[in-house]
Amino acid sequence: MEEKAEQKGMEQASAQERDMFYNPHDITGVKGMLEAQSKELDRKKLELKIENELYIRAHPELKTMISLFLKKVLDEQPKNVLQFAGSFFDRPSLKDVVTEAMQAQQ
């Protein structure tokens, strides 16, 4: 009896492993992702969020620059926002404007 229970436990464990690494869907685009793939994707998303957060914290000028841009867009409400953004970010004085705004915040 013990032997049957042990064998049943092993079968359940191997079924769980199979379910974890087996995708019953074919490659034709049917929705389905392996549990292992899903966990890896979640891990990579978290890793990317952390890297992005560290980068943004290391570059406070980004927050200032984006805030200035959004304020300018909302104040002027241009019809062509994409063209307006190109002009805003491409101007030679952008560095000076951002530096000045950062100093004013302190």
C-alpha positions in Angstrom: 0.0 0.0 0.0 2.8 2.4 0.9 4.4 1.6 -2.5 1.2 2.6 -4.3 0.9 5.9 -2.3 4.5 6.7 -3.1 4.1 6.0 -6.8 0.9 8.1 -6.9 2.8 11.0 -5.2 5.6 10.7 -7.8 3.0 10.7 -10.6 1.5 13.9 -9.2 4.9 15.5 -9.0 5.8 14.6 -12.6 2.3 15.8 -13.8 3.0 19.1 -12.0 6.4 19.4 -13.6 4.9 18.6 -17.0 2.2 21.2 -16.6 4.8 23.8 -15.6 7.0 23.2 -18.7 4.4 21.9 -21.2 2.4 24.2 -23.5 -0.6 22.3 -25.0 -1.0 24.9 -27.7 0.9 24.8 -31.0 3.0 27.5 -32.5 0.2 28.9 -34.7 -0.6 31.7 -32.4 -3.1 30.1 -30.0 -3.0 31.9 -26.7 -1.0 30.1 -24.1 2.3 30.6 -22.2 4.2 28.2 -20.1 4.1 28.9 -16.4 7.9 29.0 -16.4 7.8 31.6 -19.3 5.3 33.7 -17.5 7.5 33.7 -14.3 10.5 34.6 -16.4 8.6 37.4 -18.1 7.5 38.8 -14.8 11.0 38.7 -13.4 12.4 40.5 -16.5 9.6 43.2 -16.2 10.5 43.8 -12.6 14.2 43.9 -13.4 13.5 46.5 -16.2 11.3 48.6 -13.8 14.2 48.7 -11.3 16.8 49.6 -13.9 14.5 52.4 -15.2 13.8 53.8 -11.7 17.6 53.8 -10.9 18.3 55.7 -14.2 15.6 58.3 -13.5 16.8 58.8 -10.0 20.4 59.3 -11.3 19.1 61.9 -13.8 16.8 64.4 -12.1 17.0 66.6 -15.1 14.7 64.2 -16.9 11.8 64.9 -14.5 12.4 68.7 -14.8 12.6 68.5 -18.6 9.4 66.5 -18.9 7.6 68.8 -16.5 8.7 71.8 -18.5 7.5 70.2 -21.7 4.1 69.2 -20.3 3.6 72.7 -18.8 4.4 74.3 -22.1 2.1 71.9 -24.1 -0.8 72.6 -21.7 -0.2 76.4 -21.7 0.1 76.6 -25.5 -2.1 73.7 -26.5 -0.5 73.3 -30.0 -2.5 71.7 -32.8 0.5 69.5 -33.8 1.9 68.2 -30.6 4.5 66.0 -32.3 5.9 69.0 -34.2 5.8 71.1 -31.1 7.7 68.4 -29.2 10.4 68.3 -31.9 10.9 72.0 -31.7 10.9 71.9 -27.9 13.5 69.1 -27.5 15.6 70.1 -30.5 16.3 73.8 -29.5 19.9 74.7 -28.6 18.9 76.4 -25.4 17.1 73.4 -23.8 20.1 72.6 -21.5 20.1 76.1 -20.2 16.4 76.2 -19.7 16.4 72.9 -17.8 19.4 73.9 -15.7 17.7 77.2 -14.8 14.5 75.4 -13.8 16.4 72.9 -11.6 18.2 75.8 -9.8 14.8 77.5 -9.3 13.4 74.4 -7.7 16.2 74.3 -5.0 
